[in-house]
Structure formats: C-alpha cells, structure tokens
Amino acid sequence: MPGIVCVTGAAGFVGSHLVRALLERGYTVRGTVRDPKQHAKVAHLLELPHARDRLQLFAADLTIDGSFDEPIRGCVGVFHSASPFFFQTSNPEQELLEPAITGTRNVLQSCLKAGSQLRRVVVTSSIASVMLRAPQPDHTFTEADWSDEELLRNVGQWYPLSKTLAERAAWEFYERERQHASWDMVAVNPCMITGPLLQPTLNTSCEFIVKLMNGKRREVPGGAMAFVDVRNVADAHVLAFENPAASGRYICVSWSTTWSEVASVRTNRQLLSSLARSLTRIATAASCRFCERAIHSIRSRRRCSNPSCHRNRPSSISRSSTRSVCTTLLSNNRSSIRSRAPSPRACCSRSPSCNLMPPQM
C-alpha cells in the first residue's frame, strides 16, 4: 500500500499529525506549506521520525491556479487539509471564503493532472458543514445533512460557511469530472478537534478552549459541543484512504459535553487530560523537542534528571484515556477508530529548559 502521497496544509494542527501518521505507516509524504524556508514554522515536521528520508516540503498557495501541480504529480493519494481557520475577520469573502473554495478547486484540478496512479483524494471538511441549521426537534444528524448556507451568511458565521461552501464545491467538482478522473473522493467531517500540538503555535480550536479554562474568555457559550482527538482524526483520514470500501462523508466524533463543563476545569477531567498536553507545550517560551513524547504521561511517577521537568513537580492533573469513534465506521467489521494510548516514557535530560512545565491556570 505505501507510496507517495501529498498532504496540503502540512504545517497545520491536523496536517502535522497526518504527516506523522503517514510517515509511521511507511508512506513518502509531500507536504505543502506557504513557505518551506520559514524554518520556525516547519521545523517540527522536519524533526518527525522518518522525515529525513521520506518527507519533502513544497511551497503552495491556495489561491494560485496550478500551485499544487508539482507536489501532487505522481502521488497515489492526496489529503487536502489546507484551509484558513479563524473566527475574527474584517473581510470574510477575501480572507475565508475565497481561499477555502478556490483552494479546494485548485487542489482537485491538480489531481486531474496527477496521472493514472492517483487512487483517492481525502478532503478534510468539518461537522460545521453538517449540523448548523434551524433546530429540528428529535433530529439525528448524519452524513446526509448539510448546514444552511443562507442562515450562516445571515448570522455572520463565516468559518462554518467557508467549510460548507468548500466541501460542496469539492463534491460538485468531483461529480462533474469523475468520468475523467482515475480517483474517487472521501470527506472526513470532524467535530471540534483537541489534543497534543506538534506545531509551535496554538491553533484556533485549542486557543478557544484554553481561554475558557484560564479565564481570559469571561463569557461561556450556551449549549454543548462534540470533541475529538487530533490523532484519531489523522487515523480516520488514513483509514478513509486505505479502506477500499470507504466512500462519501464520515462524521468523526468522540464525545460531547456542555461549554459550562469545559469552562469548569475541575469537573471536566476527560477533556483536560487531552488539552493538558497542548497547555504544557505552550507554557514556556523554550521548547524541548526531545521531550515531546513525554507529554503523553503527565502523571508518570518516574523522576527525571532534568530539574525543570514537570515530573519532579506536584501536579493536580490526572491522566485518562479517551476513545474516538467515527459515527459511520470505515471498516466492514465495524471496528472503531480508537486512540492508541502511548506508553509512559522518561523525560529527557538533554535540555535545562524542558517544555513540560505545569500550566499556569
């Protein structure tokens, strides 16, 4: 199965974990980023296991026609995860809608030129393109549902609108060109994604929750939200590519809770155990690349020789495992997509400024 695959938006939250998962499975990965020469933004990719031998980075721009031709040419699979993600915008058409829609079309157009070896394109969409519509009592959302574009535009929900329009554009393109394509298409629609960060900056979804937890955001949204771990999202993408029976859309969700519980750290340990890894990563300015894996075992009782390591300090954070399941399972035997609980590892002693400091709540 392994061959050459392309991941757009490789330096992003989901893209980085997808690159990691594909490298672990033996694929040669071509990742697209805005500027491969900006070392600070791509260093975490270059330090992944097997990256030295099987990772290439390419410059690409969503808004430029033909920008993805070179990285996609010759690939057996394409994972399109690149899309702008932020909530505050002064020009939604130019900053969110146009890049998302045009970028999706440009990537798929490059896929048509890629060659007959290309088998499948996996598009990263969102649950935001599924369930944002007028309330319907007792309605169970499925992959057949679509968000109401007119409603989203009227209330100024620009990011959900961008994901809805981009995914619709992808399916319209595929249905129009499928007779000329050697590949088929699958979409993964995850809910709100949390979990450990590989990239050096805090992404939008985790930033929103961090502000609730540290008090910087005073207003707590009403209602509830579904969550999923980023590693399970990456695995869902790989399964969507590798399973010949996969088709259509797949909602990817682990569990749900109210926003008031998210804001109450003490009563929401399940979410905290996932987010704590993200919080520890940004708790200090210094970054210890060697300790990255140790984030997975926050309460390990082993002591580390590094005086700055969190393992030598008391912590009130308890560790719990999570399980994630796609609501529509990808395999015929209905096996669920589960998170792989990493085994505890001792922190390294190579850096006096280990990044595994307890977060300042």
N, C-alpha and C positions, 0 to 999 in steps of 0.2 A: 504493500500500500504506500509507504513513504515515497515521496518525490519532491518536486519543487512546488511550493505554494507561496501565495502573496497575501500579506496582511496590511490593509490600509489603516492609517492611524495607529501605527505600531507603538508609538511612544505614549499613547493614552492609557487610561486606567484598565479598560478591558483589553485593548490591543496588546499591552505589555504582558498580561497574563496569558493571552492567546499565543503570543510568540513563545513564551516559556513552555506552554503545554505542547506546542507543535515540535519544538526542539527536543523535548523529552521523548517524544514518540518517534524521533528519527527523521523528521522532515527537514529539508533545506528550505529556509524561510527568507523571502524577500520582503522586507518591511518598508513601507513608505512613510516618510515624515516630512515636515515642512523644510527642514534644513539639516542634513546629516552632519554638517560641520559645527553645529551648536552642541559641543560635547556635553555640556551640563544637562541637556535635555535628552540625550540618547545614551549616556554612559551606562545607565542601569541595564540597557539592552545588550550592550557590548560585553557586560560582565556576567551575563547569564551562562549557565553551563552549556557547552557545545556551540556558543555563539561565535567563537573564533573560527570554527571550521564550517559552520552551516548557516550563518546569518549575514545577509547583505542588506544595507540600508540605501534607499533611493529617495531623492527629492521629488515631491509631487504636490500639486496644488489642485484642490477640488474644483476650482472654478476655471481651470485651463484645459481646454479640449486636447486630448492626446497625452496629457501629463502622466497617465498610468500605463501607456502602451509598453514602455520598456520593462518595468518590473513585472507586468502580467504576462508578457510574451513567453511562451514555453512552459507555463505553470499547469499543474494538474488540478489545482484548486485555488479559489480566491475567497478571502474573508474580508468583507467590506465593513469595517468598524469605524471608519473616519466620519465624524460629523460634529459640528460645533455644539457645545453643551454649556449653556449658561442661562440664567434667568433674567438678568437685567440687561436691557438693550434699548438704545435710542433709535435704532434703525433696524427693526426686525426683518424686513424684506432683504436687506443687503447683508446683515450680519448672521442671520439664522436660516431663513427660508431658502434664499438663493444658493448658498453653499451646500446645504443639505440635498436639495432637489437636483441641482445641476451636477453636483459631485457624484451622486448616485448614477445619474445617466452617463456621465463621463467614464466612470469605472466600468459600467456594463458595456458601453461602446468599445472600450479597450478589450473587454472579454471576447467580443465578437471577432477581434483581430488576433486573438491569442494563439490560435491553432487548434487542431482537432483533438489534441491531447487533453484539453481542459474539460473536466468532467462535471464539476459542480461549483456554484457560487453561493456562499452563505452570507446573508445580509444581517447585520446587527440592527434590529429595529428596537421597539420598546413597547411595554404594556401601555404606554401613553398613546399609542396609536390604536388601542383596542377598546378601552373602557371609559373614556371621557365623553360622556353623552348625557342627555336628560335622564334623570332617575327612572328606573323601571322596577316596581316592586317585585320581589322574588325572582329577579332575573339572574341567571348564572352566566357570567361572561365566558366565552370560548374563543377559539381562534377564528370563528366566523364573524365576530363582531368587529366593528370599526368605530373609532372616535368620530364625533360630529365636527367636521371641519368648520362649518359656519358658526357653531357655538364657540369653538376655540378662538376663532378670529374675533368674534364679538366681545369676548371677555378678556382678550389680550393674553391668552396662554400660548406664547409664541414657540417655546421649545416643543411642547406636545404637538402643536400644529406642524412644526418642521418635520418631526418624526413621522407623523401621519401622512403628510404630503410626499415625503421622500419614499416611504415604503409603497404607497400607491403608485408612484412614478416607477418604482422598480418592477412591480408586478405588471404594470401596463407595458413597460418596455419588453419584459420577458415574453408576455403573451403575443406581442406584435412581432418579435424577432425569433421566437423559439424554433421556427422551421429552418432558420439559417444558423442556429446555434448547435454546437456539439455538447453543450452543457445544460443542466437543469438548475433550478434555484430553490433555496430554502431560506426562510427567515426565522430568526430567533428573537423573541419578544420578552426580554427580562423585565422584572419589576425593578424597584429601587435597589441598586447594587451597592453593597458594602464589602468590607474585608481588607486584607493587607495591601498596602501600596507598594508597588515596585518603582514607580516613577518618583522623582524627588519633590514634586509639588502636590498639594492637596487638591483632589478633584472635586467637582461641584457637588456630587451627591453626598460624599462623606463630609464635605465642608458644612453643608446644611445641617447635618445631624450633630457634628461637633459643636456648632454654635448653640444648638439646643441644649447640649449637655454641659457646656461650660458657662452658660448664662449670657452669652453675647447676643443671642436672639431671645428677646423677652416675651414675644407672642408665640404661643403654641398653637399650631394649626388644629382645627377640629377634625373629626373623623379618624380614619385608620389608613395604614399603608402596608403593602406587602414588600418583603425584603428577600434578597438572595445574595449568596456569597459570590464574589467575583471569580473565584476559582471554579465554582460549579458552572458559572456562565461560560467560562473558557472551555470546560469539558463538554458542555452542551453544544457549543459550536463545532468542536472536533467530531462529536458523535453525529451531528447533523451532516457533516461532510462524509464521514466514513460509512455510515449505515446506508446501504443501497435503497432501503425501503423508506427512508426519510423523504418527506415532501411537504410543501405548503408552509404553514406557520406553526411555531411552537412557543407557547407561553412558558416562561421559566420563572418559577416562584418557589420559595422555601417555606415561609411562614409570614404571618401578619400580626400587627399589634396597633394599638391606638397611638397617636402622636403624644398624648399626655404620658403614656408609659415610656416612650422614647426619651422624653424630657426628664423623667424621673429615673436617674441612673441606678439608684439602689434597688428598685423593683424590677429593673429590666436587665437582668444579668445575661440573658441569652444574646441580645443584641450587643451588649457591652463587650462580651468576650470576643466578638468579631471585630468591633470597632477599636478595641484597645490596641490592636496591632497597628492600626493606622495612626492612632494618637501617639503611641510611643515613637513612631517613625518621625513625627514632626515636632516632638517635644524639645529637641535640642537642635541647634544650628549644625553641629558636627554630625557627620553620617559615617557609620561603620559598616562597610559593605560586607565584611566577614561575618558580622553578627546577624545578618538579615534573617537567616533561618531560625535563629533563637527566639524571634518574636512569637513564634507559634507556641511556645511553652512558657507563658508568663509567670506561672506559679511553680516552676520546677524547683525542687528543694536543693538541687546541686548548687554549690557555691563556685563562683568564678574568680579567677585570679585577677581579673580586671576590676580595679577599685570603683570604677564608675558604672559597672554593670548593675542592672536592676535586680539581679538575683541575690545581691548582697544587701538589699534593702527590703524592709517590710512592705507588703502590698495588700490592698484590700480587694484586688481584682481576682475573681475566681475564674477558673478555666472551664469551659463547657464546649462540647462539640455540637455542631449543627448538621442537619441533613437537608439537602436540597433536592427537589423533585420537579421535573418538567410536568406540567399538568397533562400534556399529551406526550406519552413516553415514546422514545425514539426506537426502542427495540421491540421485536415481536414478542419476546418473552416477558414484556412489561417490567423489566428490571429498572430500578430508579437510578437517577444520577445522584450519587452520594459524594459528599466531601471526603477526601482522604485525610484522616487525622494524622498530622506529621508527628513523628516520634520526637521526644524531647532531646535536645542537643545542648551541650555545654556552650556557653558564650565564649567567644574567642578572647585571647589576651593580647591581641596584636595592636589594639588601639587604646590609648588612655582616655578617649572621649567617645566611648560606646554610645550608640543612639538609643539604647534600651533603658532609658530613664523613665521612672513612673510619670505619667502625665499629670500636669498641674490642673486639677479640676477646679 
